[in-house]
Amino acid sequence: MKRARPFFLLALGGMLAATSSPGVAQRLGTRIGRDAEQKDGPVIIRQIADCVVARQPAFVRSWLGMLPGTAAERELITDMTEDMSTCLDSPALVMDGKQIGFKPRTLRRPVALALVRKEVKTADQQAPAKDLSPWFAAAVAALPAGEKLDTTSIALQDFGHCIATSAWADTVALLASEPDSPAERGAIARLKPALGPCLTADVKLSLTIPTIREVVAEPVHHILSDAPALAVATQR
């Protein structure tokens, strides 16, 4: 049964107090670029992801160590929302006085991708065992009764784990390649035979290249880090 996911707000560029001044949403001095619009959402999300990974790598690793949709994840995201808001300072998109809402899964995938693109630069090219269990398997089995879980994200992670363990070198090559590059096109062509057998009935998504990148990103991170998942929130 699908559950409503938590919805968090980031204050873009710092929320300014209400005022009648018509220039409240603009930066002081010469403005470069333009005001952010709804269609800029994917660009803004990528900007946040790159910034969060650069500023808070320990937080990102802690986040990715938690099962998606759990109380542990919600608690961590709530604690870090203010800090993530500082990652919205862009000279190209003026976002002062605006807000962006996101579900954890919306940002988790781009954050995982931003992190793993750094990690694959020094990744071991040795393929993991094809029967390697997904990083989340033991933690899901150990979840306390009644604990919430984002089952959609888990299904996608299972899909990505299957791709990665079936075609490790080509998965790493895809993550290391630049978007719209010959290297990306070559990696995708080689990965295609692995996609069908890994796709199960509970996975519903459009298999675009950016989507495949995000689907395999976190499973590859976990294979590289070889760290156990956290099933529940730690006591503070």
N, C-alpha and C positions, 0 to 999 in steps of 0.2 A: 504494500500500500504506500502510495506516495505521500510524503509529509511536506508541509510548508517549510521552506528553508529560511534561516535568518537573513535579514537584509541590513547591511551596514552602510553608513554614510561617511564619506570622506569630505572634509572641507577643503575645497580646491584653493590653494594659494592663501589660505587663512580666511575665515569668514569675517567680513567687515560688519560693523554695527549698522543697523538700519539708518538711512539718512535720505534726505530729499535731493542730495547732490546728484546730478545726472551722470557724473563721472565715477561713481563709487566702484564700479566693476572693472575699472581700468587701472593699470599700473601708473605710478608717478613717472614722469620723464618721458622719453621717446619710447613709444610702443612699437615693438617689432612683431611682425606676424599678424594674427587676427584673433578674434574672440572664438573660444571653443564652442562647437555646436554638437548636437546629438550624434551626428554621423562621425564625429571624431572619437567616439567611445573606444574602438579598438586601439587607436593610436595612444589614447590616454592610458588605457590599461597596460599596454606594452611599456609605456614610459614609467608607470608606477612600478611594474615588475622589475625592470632593469635597475631602477633606483633602489628599491627595497633590497635586492640582492647585493648591490654595491655597499649599501649602508649597514644592513643588518644580516650578514650571512649566517650568524648563529641562530637568529630568530627564524630565518627561512628553513634551516635544517631541522629545528625543533618543530616547526609547523608541518613540514613534510613527513615527520616521524609520527604524526598523529593521524588516526583514521579519519577520513573526511566525514563531516556531519556530526561528529561526536561533541559532547560537552567540552572536552579538552580543547578541541579546535576552536569552538565558539569563544571560550574564555581567553585563549591566546590572542585571537583576532581582535576581540574587544579591547584588550590591554594595549594593543599595538596600533589601533586605528589612528590616534593622534599623530604618532610618529610617521605613519605612512602618508599622512596628509602633507608632510613636508616634501614629499617626492613629486609634487605637482607644479613645481616652479619651472615653466618652460618659456623660452623666448619666442617660440613659434606659435604656441597656443595660449592665449591669455585666458586664465581660468579664475581670476580673483572674483570672489563673491558668488561663485557657483558651487554646486554640490554634485557629486557623482554617487550613485547608489550601486552596490554590488553584492552579490551572493559570494560566499567564500569560494565556491567552486569556480566562479568566473575569474577570480584573480589567482587562485592556486595553480591552475594549469599554466598560465603565462609566467608566473614566478618560477615554477619548476623548470620550464623551458629556458628561462634566462639563466638559472643556476647550472643546469646540465650542459648548456653550451660552453660554459667555462670549464666544466669538469671533463668533457670529452676531449679537450685539447691535450690532456695528458692521460687519457684513458688507456687501460690495458686492452689490446686488441684480441686477447684470448677469449673465446666465446664461453659464456656460462653454460652449464649443463641444461639440456632441453627439458629435463624433468625438474628443474629448480622450481620450488614453490614460490608463488607471488609473495612479495614482502608483507602483505597484509593478512595472509591466510591464518596464521596462528593467532593473531590479535583479534580477528573477527570471530574465530571460534571461542575465544576467551571473553568476549564481551558479556558484561553482566546483563541479566534479563531486563528488558525494558529500555536499554541504552539505545539512543537514536543513532542512525547510521545513514549516510548518503549512499544508498545502494546503486544509484545511477553512476556515480563517480567510481565506485568499486568495480562495477561491470566494465567501465571504460579502462580502468587500470588493469583489469584482467586481460582485456583485449590487447593493450599495449605491451604487457608482460609477455604474452604469447608471441607477438611480433618480434620483440627484442630477443627472446631466447631462440626463436626459429631462424632469425637472420641478423645476428649480432653485428657483424661487420658493416652490413648495409644500413642498419638502424643507426649506428654510430656515425657513419658517413653522412646520413641525412641530417642528423643534428649538428654536425660540424660544418655542413655546407651553408653557403649564403643563399638566401631566398632568390628564386628566379635565376639561379646559376646553372651552368651545365652539370656541375657536380650534384646539385639537387635533383635535376632531371634524371641523371644516371642512377642515383640512389633509389629514387622512387620506382623507376623501371625495374630495378633488381628486386625491390621489396614486394612488388605486386603479387607474385605467387604465394607469399606468406599471408596476405591480407584475408583472402577468402576462408581458408581453413581456420583462422583465428577468430573470425566474426561469428558470434553466437546470436541466438534469437533475442536475447535481452539487450542487445546493443543496437540502438537506433541513432545513426548519425550519417551525415553526408561526408564521404571520404575525400575531402579536399586535402591538398598538400599541407596547408597550415594546420588543419585538424589532426592529420597523422603525426605531425611534429609534436603537437601538444599531447596526444594520446600516448606516445612512446616516451616522452620526456621524463615523467616522474618514475615509471618503472626502471628506466635506465639509471637514473640517479640512485635508486635503492639497490640495484644490482651492484653498482660501483661502491656504494657506501657499506653495503652488507650489514646494516643496522636493523635491529628488531623494531617493529611498530609499537607505538604506545596505545593501548586500548582504552585507557581511562585517564582522566585528568589527574595530575599530581597534586598532592595537598600542599597548600601554601601557608 
